[in-house]
């Protein structure tokens, strides 16, 4: 198994192993100093603010300058730096710190590591990020939103646990309904409490009676337990808050109505903790309606049938909160357009206009849905509207959700810098509120950002961390999305065995995906991996048509189309590949997306192989030649077909330099395969050998690299190298076609006559 590491000077930092090496020997370094090094190196292209670094290292921002200074001293000392020279970690006066030493990202592995034959055929994988982001952003809607918080929010994260209920089975809903009510009531008074969904995910992997484990994972300093009992028509609610020093504070309330008893208990507990009571009316987010709480509890526990039954038992809901819960249910069931329409109507209601917190919540939900259906500019505008409405001091959770959502929307549109700022700010706010799930989501989105920047090594580190955290937290939907992107990053790096292993783990969880669009994403990802293993029949079964339990978005349908074209190419059917690509490109006439560029390249490659006309129009060549890698390669094919060999040769060379500059293995193989084949066909074998040599690290794992080596040795010999390379290609070919010409020994040149 291979892992990304960073090398600087004499040092190597392995993020996956959390180990610092000097000249190959481990260096003793404290955990916080190591965290500091990791964070500064991962963000080495910018200065990191003091509070941001403190939050990354300590999990909070209320850290003294001396505490952070000690960590910086230890981090510098571990790598032979100090405060005078500042060769690696530079202090930015009145701001923070920045990593300044040159760093190279490498892949470490062992020589004896087994290799799985996972050849590559698909195009540039970064467009996959849109599907992964859509799945993660959609989760934003499913996260319960907090109520407004007044100024002066405290820094101590607090966790509210599910209630214990001493009543009949028909009161089972109280366990989560009361939990959510208490969390909202206390949050409204100023306590920093993560969404109830995050707490429930924590509890899936931790025992409720294990407070130390909960505190370690959630970073919470206060745990609040509740108990509800119903007797003789009266509810009694008891709350106990225990801090990390074992000090307990209590609040009790009695009333005929459950939520009135809970309100009294909350206000008494707040007084014991030194907080003023929450206002009696804290807006639309706090509605003490038993039926509404039952439905919220059902949604929290993912009991969609129960939630639907409760909704169906109601007359046409008038209350805004009821309608909002219905929107959530519609969305969870995949009825995206209906949910968007109902949200638009809610925004025009008196409640949707009067309460800024609730209105921001509606805009955030709309933005998440718009991302799910690939409407990224609309989503950005929705999140802009939410951000403009709310004060982060009063509505920290909604504000963090809006910044994270806008970051996703911006990233999907290519605004990397804007996305980086949004995600960074959201991460800090989520850390302050103790939302472990939210922080992990942002980390996964930062992985998407690195993928967009064509830095799969760095992206892999983020995806690994996010997948680990999601698994530890029991966040299944997020875990599925992170593992999908983990597979894609491994394939970008031509890391065969890790890609297959990650795909197997992802596929094993497919049935746990509740979202039909997420299931479609998993299917496409699986088909791509199967193609790389040469298992074309299995891939074809997944790509023939979306499965019945899926509901792919428009963006996912585009991925289906591209993979179908690539499958036809791998199946040695270039005519079918050309026809499929032509149909897709006609549908995508107005599309301006890298996915279209890769489809255009596959179309030109297929047409060349099938001896069919090019699809280029007059005037397109100059624009394509200035574009990204697939654009350059497409234009080179067109030039060679026009007989403009010198121009084609120059463009192939440009494409090769482009790929090597970015340093992404799969792009290097893509460009080398095209350029070297061109050179071999023209008898320029010495030049071709130089290009083929650059793909040598991947010939045992990548089918195109292996075939390229066969072509070279078939053309130039010696015969033993040709035979050996052919055997290696056959081992990883699977169901893929090796041209018959390459399997037949090249006739020897006739001997010159003896003088």
C-alpha positions in Angstrom: 0.0 0.0 0.0 1.4 3.4 -0.9 0.9 6.6 1.0 1.5 10.3 0.2 4.4 12.0 2.0 6.1 15.4 1.9 9.9 15.8 1.6 11.8 18.9 2.6 15.5 19.1 3.1 16.6 16.1 5.2 13.1 15.5 6.4 10.2 13.4 5.3 6.7 13.8 6.8 4.3 10.9 6.3 0.8 12.2 6.9 -0.9 8.8 6.9 1.5 7.4 9.5 1.8 10.8 11.4 5.6 10.3 11.5 8.4 12.7 10.9 11.7 11.2 9.6 15.2 12.7 9.3 17.4 10.8 6.9 15.1 7.9 7.2 15.1 7.8 11.0 12.0 8.7 13.0 12.2 12.0 14.9 10.6 12.3 18.4 8.0 15.1 18.2 5.0 16.0 20.3 1.5 15.4 18.9 0.7 19.1 18.8 4.0 20.1 17.2 3.3 17.4 14.6 -0.2 18.7 14.0 1.3 22.2 13.6 3.8 20.9 11.0 1.1 19.0 9.1 -1.3 22.0 8.9 1.4 24.5 7.9 2.7 22.2 5.1 -0.8 21.4 3.8 -1.5 25.1 3.6 2.0 26.2 2.5 0.8 28.3 -0.4 -0.6 30.9 2.1 -0.1 32.5 5.5 -2.1 30.8 8.2 -3.8 33.1 10.8 -3.0 32.6 14.5 -6.5 31.6 15.4 -6.8 29.2 12.5 -3.6 27.5 13.5 -4.7 27.4 17.1 -8.0 25.8 16.2 -6.2 23.2 14.0 -3.8 22.3 16.8 -5.8 22.7 20.0 -9.3 22.3 18.7 -10.3 25.8 19.9 -9.3 29.4 19.4 -9.1 30.6 23.1 -5.4 29.7 23.3 -2.8 32.0 24.8 0.1 33.3 22.8 2.5 31.5 25.0 0.7 28.2 24.5 0.8 28.5 20.7 4.4 29.9 20.9 5.6 26.8 22.7 4.1 24.6 20.0 5.8 26.7 17.3 9.1 26.4 19.2 8.8 22.6 19.4 7.8 22.3 15.7 10.8 24.4 14.6 13.1 22.4 16.9 12.0 19.1 15.5 13.1 20.2 12.0 16.3 22.0 13.0 14.8 25.5 12.7 14.6 28.3 15.3 13.0 31.7 15.8 16.1 33.6 14.6 16.6 32.0 11.2 13.0 30.9 10.5 14.1 28.8 7.5 10.9 26.8 7.5 8.3 28.4 9.7 8.2 32.2 9.3 6.3 34.5 11.8 4.0 36.9 10.0 3.8 39.9 12.4 0.3 40.6 13.7 -1.2 37.8 11.7 0.2 34.3 12.1 2.7 31.9 10.4 3.7 30.6 7.0 5.7 27.6 5.8 8.5 28.8 3.6 10.8 25.8 2.9 10.5 24.1 -0.5 8.4 20.9 -0.3 8.0 18.0 -2.7 5.1 15.6 -2.6 6.1 12.0 -3.2 4.7 8.5 -2.9 6.4 6.1 -0.6 6.1 2.4 -0.9 8.1 -0.9 -0.5 9.8 -2.7 -3.3 8.1 -6.0 -2.3 4.6 -4.5 -2.1 2.2 -6.7 -4.2 0.7 -5.2 -7.2 -2.8 -5.6 -8.5 -3.3 -5.2 -12.3 -5.5 -2.1 -12.5 -4.8 -0.6 -15.9 -6.1 2.8 -16.8 -8.2 3.9 -19.7 -10.5 6.6 -18.5 -10.0 10.3 -19.0 -9.2 13.0 -16.5 -10.9 12.2 -13.3 -11.3 15.6 -11.6 -14.8 16.2 -13.0 -15.8 13.4 -10.5 -15.5 16.1 -7.8 -18.8 17.5 -8.8 -20.7 14.3 -8.0 -18.8 13.9 -4.8 -19.4 17.5 -3.7 -23.1 17.3 -4.6 -23.4 14.2 -2.3 -21.7 15.9 0.5 -23.4 19.3 0.1 -26.8 17.5 0.0 -26.1 16.3 3.6 -26.2 19.9 4.6 -29.9 19.9 4.3 -30.2 16.8 6.5 -28.3 18.4 9.3 -30.7 19.9 11.9 -30.2 23.6 12.0 -29.6 25.5 15.2 -31.7 28.4 16.6 -30.3 31.9 16.8 -27.6 32.5 19.4 -27.2 35.8 21.2 -24.0 37.8 21.3 -21.4 36.6 23.7 -21.5 32.9 22.8 -19.4 30.8 25.2 -16.4 28.9 24.0 -17.0 25.6 25.8 -18.5 23.0 23.4 -21.4 21.1 24.9 -23.0 17.8 23.9 -26.7 17.1 24.5 -27.4 13.3 24.6 -30.6 11.5 23.8 -33.1 11.5 26.6 -33.9 8.5 28.8 -37.7 7.9 28.8 -39.6 6.2 31.6 -42.9 5.7 29.8 -44.6 3.3 27.4 -43.5 2.2 23.9 -45.7 4.8 22.3 -43.4 7.5 23.8 -40.2 6.1 22.2 -40.1 9.2 20.0 -39.4 11.4 23.1 -35.8 10.1 23.2 -34.8 12.1 20.2 -37.5 14.7 20.2 -36.7 15.9 23.7 -33.0 15.8 22.9 -33.5 18.1 19.9 -35.7 20.5 21.9 -33.2 20.8 24.8 -30.3 21.3 22.4 -32.2 24.2 20.6 -33.3 25.8 23.9 -29.8 25.7 25.4 -28.2 26.8 22.1 -30.6 29.8 22.0 -29.2 30.8 25.4 -25.6 30.8 24.2 -24.2 27.3 24.7 -22.1 25.9 21.8 -23.9 22.8 20.8 -23.4 20.8 17.6 -26.4 19.6 15.5 -28.2 16.6 16.9 -27.3 14.6 13.8 -23.6 14.9 14.7 -24.2 13.8 18.2 -26.2 10.7 17.1 -23.4 9.8 14.7 -21.0 10.0 17.5 -23.1 7.7 19.6 -23.3 5.0 16.9 -19.6 4.3 17.6 -19.4 5.2 21.3 -21.3 3.9 24.3 -23.5 6.5 26.0 -22.0 5.6 29.4 -18.5 6.3 28.2 -18.2 10.1 28.7 -14.4 10.1 28.4 -14.6 8.6 24.9 -17.3 11.0 23.9 -15.3 14.0 25.1 -12.2 12.8 23.3 -14.0 12.4 20.0 -16.3 15.5 20.1 -14.0 17.8 22.1 -17.0 18.6 24.2 -16.3 20.0 27.7 -19.9 19.6 29.0 -22.2 16.6 28.6 -25.9 17.1 29.2 -28.1 14.1 30.0 -31.9 14.2 30.3 -34.6 12.0 31.6 -38.4 12.3 31.1 -41.1 10.5 33.1 -44.9 10.6 32.6 -47.1 9.8 35.6 -50.7 10.8 36.5 -50.9 13.2 33.5 -47.8 15.1 34.5 -44.4 15.2 32.7 -41.2 15.5 34.8 -38.0 16.4 32.9 -34.6 16.2 34.6 -31.4 17.6 33.1 -27.9 17.0 34.4 -24.8 18.9 33.0 -21.4 17.4 33.8 -18.2 19.2 32.9 -14.8 17.6 32.3 -13.9 18.1 36.0 -16.8 16.0 37.2 -18.8 19.0 38.4 -22.6 18.5 37.9 -25.4 21.0 37.6 -29.1 20.2 37.5 -32.4 21.5 36.3 -35.9 20.0 36.7 -39.3 20.9 35.4 -42.8 19.6 35.8 -45.9 20.3 33.6 -48.8 18.7 31.9 -47.1 19.4 28.5 -43.8 17.7 27.9 -42.1 20.7 26.2 -43.3 23.1 28.9 -41.7 20.8 31.5 -38.5 20.7 29.3 -38.5 24.5 29.0 -38.7 25.0 32.7 -35.9 22.4 33.2 -33.7 24.1 30.6 -34.1 27.5 32.1 -33.3 26.2 35.6 -30.2 24.5 34.3 -29.1 27.6 32.4 -29.3 29.6 35.7 -27.2 26.9 37.4 -24.6 27.2 34.6 -24.6 31.0 34.8 -26.5 31.7 31.6 -29.6 33.9 31.3 -32.7 31.9 30.2 -33.6 31.8 26.6 -36.4 34.0 25.4 -39.8 32.4 25.5 -40.2 32.9 21.8 -36.9 32.2 20.0 -38.3 32.2 16.5 -39.6 29.6 14.1 -36.8 27.2 14.9 -38.2 26.3 18.4 -41.7 25.0 18.1 -43.0 22.9 21.0 -45.5 20.9 19.0 -45.5 17.2 19.9 -46.3 16.0 16.4 -43.6 18.2 14.8 -41.1 16.8 17.3 -42.1 13.3 16.5 -41.5 13.9 12.8 -38.1 15.6 13.6 -37.1 12.6 15.7 -38.1 10.3 12.8 -35.9 12.2 10.4 -33.0 12.3 12.8 -33.1 8.5 13.1 -33.5 8.1 9.4 -37.0 6.5 9.8 -38.4 8.0 6.6 -41.5 5.8 6.5 -42.4 6.9 10.0 -41.9 10.6 9.1 -44.0 10.2 6.0 -46.8 8.5 8.0 -46.8 11.4 10.4 -46.9 13.9 7.6 -49.7 12.0 5.8 -51.8 11.9 9.0 -51.8 15.7 9.1 -54.2 17.9 7.2 -52.5 20.2 4.7 -49.8 21.7 6.9 -50.0 25.5 7.4 -47.3 26.0 9.9 -43.9 26.9 8.3 -42.0 24.4 10.4 -44.2 21.6 9.3 -43.8 22.6 5.6 -40.1 22.8 6.1 -40.0 19.2 7.5 -42.0 18.1 4.5 -39.3 19.7 2.2 -36.6 17.7 4.0 -38.6 14.5 3.5 -39.1 15.2 -0.2 -35.4 15.8 -0.6 -34.5 12.7 1.3 -36.7 10.7 -1.1 -35.1 12.2 -4.2 -38.0 14.5 -5.1 -35.6 17.4 -5.8 -37.7 19.6 -8.0 -40.8 19.3 -5.8 -38.7 20.2 -2.8 -37.2 23.2 -4.5 -40.6 24.5 -5.5 -41.9 24.2 -1.9 -38.9 26.0 -0.6 -39.5 28.9 -3.0 -43.1 29.1 -1.6 -41.8 29.0 2.0 -39.5 31.9 1.4 -42.6 34.0 0.5 -44.5 33.1 3.7 -44.7 35.6 6.6 -42.6 33.2 8.7 -40.1 32.9 5.9 -39.7 36.7 5.7 -40.0 37.6 9.4 -37.4 35.4 11.1 -33.8 36.0 9.8 -32.5 32.7 11.2 -35.3 30.7 9.6 -35.0 32.5 6.3 -31.3 31.8 6.3 -32.0 28.2 7.0 -34.3 28.1 3.9 -31.7 29.7 1.7 -29.1 27.2 2.9 -31.4 24.3 2.2 -32.2 25.7 -1.2 -28.5 26.0 -2.0 -27.8 22.4 -0.9 -30.6 21.2 -3.2 -29.4 23.3 -6.1 -25.9 21.7 -5.8 -27.5 18.3 -5.8 -29.1 19.1 -9.2 -25.9 20.7 -10.6 -27.2 24.3 -10.5 -24.0 25.8 -9.0 -24.4 29.5 -9.9 -28.0 29.4 -8.4 -26.6 27.6 -5.3 -23.9 30.3 -4.8 -26.6 33.0 -4.9 -28.7 31.1 -2.3 -25.8 30.9 0.1 -24.9 34.5 -0.6 -28.4 35.4 0.5 -28.1 33.3 3.7 -24.7 34.9 4.6 -26.1 38.4 4.1 -29.0 37.7 6.5 -27.1 36.4 9.5 -24.6 37.5 12.1 -22.1 34.7 12.8 -22.1 35.6 16.5 -25.8 35.1 16.7 -26.3 32.2 14.2 -22.9 30.4 14.1 -24.2 27.1 12.8 -26.3 28.6 9.9 -23.4 30.9 9.1 -20.9 28.0 8.9 -23.3 26.0 6.8 -23.7 28.9 4.4 -19.9 29.5 4.1 -19.2 25.8 3.6 -22.1 25.5 1.0 -20.9 28.5 -0.9 -17.4 27.1 -0.9 -18.7 23.9 -2.5 -20.7 25.9 -5.1 -17.7 28.1 -5.9 -15.4 25.1 -6.2 -17.8 23.4 -8.7 -17.5 26.6 -10.8 -13.7 26.7 -10.7 -13.4 29.5 -8.2 -10.7 27.8 -6.2 -9.5 30.8 -4.2 -13.0 31.8 -3.2 -13.8 28.3 -2.2 -10.6 28.0 -0.1 -11.6 31.1 1.9 -15.2 29.9 2.5 -14.1 26.4 3.5 -11.4 27.7 5.8 -13.8 30.1 7.6 -16.4 27.5 7.9 -14.0 25.0 9.4 -12.9 27.3 12.1 -16.5 28.1 13.1 -17.5 24.4 13.1 -14.5 23.6 15.3 -15.6 26.3 17.7 -19.1 24.9 17.9 -17.8 21.3 18.4 -19.3 20.0 15.2 -17.0 17.1 14.5 -19.1 15.9 11.5 -19.1 19.4 10.0 -15.3 19.7 10.3 -14.8 16.3 8.6 -17.1 17.4 5.8 -15.0 20.5 5.3 -11.9 18.4 5.3 -13.4 16.3 2.5 -14.3 19.4 0.5 -10.7 20.6 0.9 -9.7 17.3 -0.7 -12.0 18.2 -3.6 -10.3 21.6 -3.8 -6.8 20.0 -4.1 -8.2 17.6 -6.7 -9.4 20.7 -8.7 -6.0 22.2 -8.4 -4.6 19.0 -10.0 -2.8 18.0 -6.7 -4.0 14.4 -6.1 -1.2 13.6 -3.7 -2.5 16.4 -1.3 -6.1 15.5 -2.0 -5.5 11.9 -1.1 -4.4 13.0 2.4 -7.6 14.9 3.0 -9.8 12.1 1.7 -8.0 9.6 3.8 -8.5 11.7 6.9 -12.1 12.5 6.1 -12.9 8.8 5.4 -11.2 7.8 8.7 -13.2 10.4 10.7 -16.5 9.6 9.0 -16.0 5.9 9.7 -15.1 6.6 13.3 -18.2 8.8 13.6 -20.5 6.4 11.9 -21.4 8.9 9.2 -22.3 6.5 6.4 -23.5 8.9 3.7 -20.4 11.1 4.1 -18.2 8.0 4.3 -19.5 6.8 1.0 -18.7 10.1 -0.7 -15.2 10.3 0.8 -14.5 6.7 -0.3 -15.7 7.5 -3.8 -13.2 10.4 -4.1 -10.5 8.2 -2.4 -10.8 5.7 -5.3 -10.6 8.6 -7.8 -7.5 10.0 -6.2 -5.8 6.6 -6.2 -6.6 6.2 -9.9 -5.2 9.6 -10.7 -2.0 8.5 -9.1 -2.1 5.1 -10.9 -2.0 3.4 -7.5 -3.6 0.1 -8.5 -3.9 -1.9 -5.4 -5.2 0.9 -3.1 -7.7 1.9 -5.7 -9.1 -1.6 -5.9 -9.1 -2.0 -2.2 -10.9 1.3 -1.7 -13.4 0.4 -4.4 -14.2 -3.0 -2.7 -14.8 -1.2 0.6 -17.1 1.3 -1.1 -19.0 -1.3 -3.0 -19.7 -3.3 0.1 -21.6 -0.3 1.6 -23.6 0.5 -1.5 -26.9 -0.8 0.0 -26.5 1.6 2.9 -26.8 4.7 0.6 -30.2 6.1 1.1 -29.9 8.8 -1.6 -30.6 7.4 -5.1 -28.2 9.9 -6.7 -25.5 8.7 -4.4 -26.1 5.1 -5.5 -25.7 6.3 -9.1 -22.4 7.9 -8.2 -21.1 4.7 -6.6 -22.2 2.7 -9.7 -20.3 4.9 -12.1 -17.2 4.9 -9.9 -17.3 1.1 -9.7 -17.6 0.7 -13.4 -14.5 2.9 -13.9 -12.5 0.7 -11.5 -13.8 -2.4 -13.3 -12.6 -1.0 -16.6 -9.2 -0.5 -15.1 -9.0 -4.1 -14.1 -10.0 -5.2 -17.6 -13.3 -6.6 -16.4 -15.3 -5.1 -19.2 -18.4 -7.2 -19.1 -19.0 -6.3 -15.4 -18.4 -2.6 -16.3 -20.8 -2.9 -19.2 -23.5 -4.3 -17.0 -23.3 -1.2 -14.8 -23.0 1.3 -17.6 -25.7 -0.1 -19.9 -28.3 2.0 -18.1 -28.7 3.5 -14.6 -30.0 0.8 -12.2 -33.6 1.0 -11.0 -32.7 2.1 -7.5 -30.8 5.1 -8.7 -31.8 8.6 -9.8 -28.7 10.1 -11.5 -28.4 13.9 -11.8 -27.7 15.5 -15.1 -24.0 15.7 -14.2 -23.9 12.0 -13.4 -25.7 11.2 -16.7 -22.8 13.0 -18.4 -20.3 10.7 -16.6 -22.3 7.7 -17.7 -22.0 8.9 -21.3 -18.2 9.4 -21.1 -17.6 6.0 -19.5 -19.8 4.3 -22.2 -17.6 5.8 -24.9 -14.4 4.7 -23.1 -15.8 1.2 -22.6 -16.5 1.0 -26.4 -12.9 2.1 -27.1 -11.5 -0.5 -24.6 -13.7 -3.1 -26.3 -12.0 -2.4 -29.7 -15.2 -0.9 -31.1 -14.2 2.6 -32.2 -17.1 3.1 -34.5 -19.6 2.7 -31.7 -17.5 4.9 -29.5 -17.6 7.6 -32.2 -21.3 7.4 -32.5 -21.9 7.6 -28.7 -19.5 10.5 -28.4 -21.2 12.4 -31.3 -24.6 12.0 -29.6 -23.3 13.2 -26.3 -21.5 16.2 -27.8 -24.6 17.3 -29.6 -26.5 17.3 -26.3 -23.6 19.2 -24.7 -23.3 21.8 -27.4 -23.6 24.7 -24.9 -21.6 23.0 -22.1 -18.3 24.5 -21.1 -16.7 21.9 -18.8 -13.6 19.8 -18.7 -15.8 16.7 -19.1 -16.7 17.9 -22.6 -13.0 18.3 -23.5 -12.4 14.7 -22.5 -15.4 13.5 -24.4 -14.1 15.5 -27.5 -10.7 13.8 -27.1 -12.2 10.3 -26.9 -14.3 11.1 -29.9 -11.3 12.1 -32.0 -9.3 9.1 -30.8 -12.2 6.8 -31.8 -12.7 8.4 -35.1 -9.0 8.1 -35.9 -9.0 4.4 -35.1 -12.2 3.9 -37.1 -11.0 6.1 -40.0 -14.1 8.3 -39.6 -14.1 12.1 -40.2 -13.0 14.6 -37.5 -15.7 16.6 -35.7 -13.6 19.8 -35.7 -15.2 22.9 -37.3 -13.3 25.7 -39.0 -11.7 28.0 -36.5 -11.7 25.6 -33.6 -8.1 24.5 -33.9 -6.4 27.6 -32.6 -8.7 27.8 -29.5 -8.2 24.0 -28.8 -4.4 24.3 -29.1 -4.4 26.9 -26.3 -6.6 24.8 -23.9 -6.1 22.1 -21.4 -4.4 18.8 -22.0 -7.3 17.0 -23.7 -7.8 20.1 -25.9 -4.2 20.0 -27.0 -4.3 16.3 -27.8 -7.6 16.6 -29.7 -6.2 19.4 -31.8 -3.0 17.4 -32.5 -5.1 14.6 -33.9 -6.9 17.0 -36.2 -3.7 18.5 -37.4 -2.1 15.2 -38.2 -5.3 14.2 -40.2 -4.9 17.5 -42.2 -1.3 16.5 -43.0 0.2 19.3 -40.9 2.7 17.0 -39.3 5.1 19.7 -38.0 2.2 21.6 -36.2 0.9 18.3 -34.8 4.3 17.3 -33.6 4.7 20.6 -31.8 1.3 20.3 -30.2 2.1 16.7 -29.0 5.3 18.0 -27.4 3.4 20.9 -25.7 0.9 18.4 -24.3 3.7 16.2 -23.0 5.3 19.2 -21.2 1.9 20.3 -19.9 1.4 16.9 -18.3 4.9 16.7 -16.8 4.6 20.2 -15.4 1.5 19.2 -13.5 3.1 15.9 -12.5 -0.1 13.8 -12.3 0.7 10.2 -13.3 -2.4 9.5 -15.3 -2.0 12.7 -17.4 1.6 11.9 -18.0 0.6 8.4 -19.4 -2.2 10.0 -21.4 0.1 12.5 -23.1 3.0 10.0 -23.5 0.8 7.4 -25.1 -0.4 9.8 -27.7 3.0 11.4 -28.4 5.2 8.2 -28.4 2.7 6.4 -30.6 3.0 9.2 -33.1 6.8 9.1 -33.0 6.9 5.3 -33.4 4.6 5.4 -36.4 7.1 7.9 -38.0 10.1 5.8 -37.2 11.5 8.3 -34.7 12.3 5.5 -32.3 15.1 7.2 -30.3 12.7 10.1 -29.4 9.9 7.7 -28.7 12.1 5.7 -26.4 12.8 8.8 -24.3 9.0 9.5 -24.0 8.2 5.8 -23.2 10.9 5.8 -20.5 8.9 8.4 -18.6 6.0 6.0 -18.1 8.3 3.1 -16.8 7.0 3.4 -13.2 3.5 2.4 -14.3 4.0 -0.3 -16.9 3.1 -3.1 -14.5 -0.1 -1.5 -13.3 -1.4 0.6 -16.3 -2.5 -1.1 -19.5 -1.8 1.9 -21.7 1.7 2.3 -20.3 2.3 -1.5 -20.8 1.0 -1.4 -24.4 3.1 1.6 -25.2 6.2 -0.3 -24.1 5.2 -3.3 -26.3 4.8 -0.9 -29.3 8.3 0.5 -28.7 10.1 -2.8 -28.4 8.1 -4.3 -31.2 9.4 -1.5 -33.4 13.0 -1.3 -32.3 13.7 -4.6 -30.5 15.5 -6.5 -29.2 13.1 -9.5 -29.6 13.5 -10.7 -26.0 12.5 -7.3 -24.6 9.4 -7.3 -26.9 8.4 -10.7 -25.8 8.9 -9.8 -22.1 6.9 -6.6 -22.4 4.1 -8.5 -24.3 3.8 -11.0 -21.5 3.6 -8.2 -18.9 0.8 -6.5 -21.0 -1.1 -9.8 -21.4 -1.0 -10.3 -17.6 -2.9 -7.1 -17.0 -5.0 -7.0 -20.1 -8.0 -8.8 -18.7 -10.8 -8.6 -21.4 -9.0 -5.8 -23.3 -7.8 -6.2 -26.8 -4.1 -6.3 -27.7 -3.6 -5.6 -31.4 -2.6 -8.7 -33.4 0.2 -6.9 -35.0 1.9 -6.4 -31.7 1.7 -10.2 -31.0 3.5 -11.1 -34.2 7.3 -10.7 -34.5 8.4 -8.0 -36.8 10.0 -9.4 -39.9 13.7 -8.9 -39.9 15.2 -6.7 -42.5 16.7 -8.5 -45.5 20.4 -9.1 -45.2 22.6 -6.9 -47.4 24.2 -8.8 -50.4 27.8 -9.9 -49.8 30.2 -7.9 -51.9 
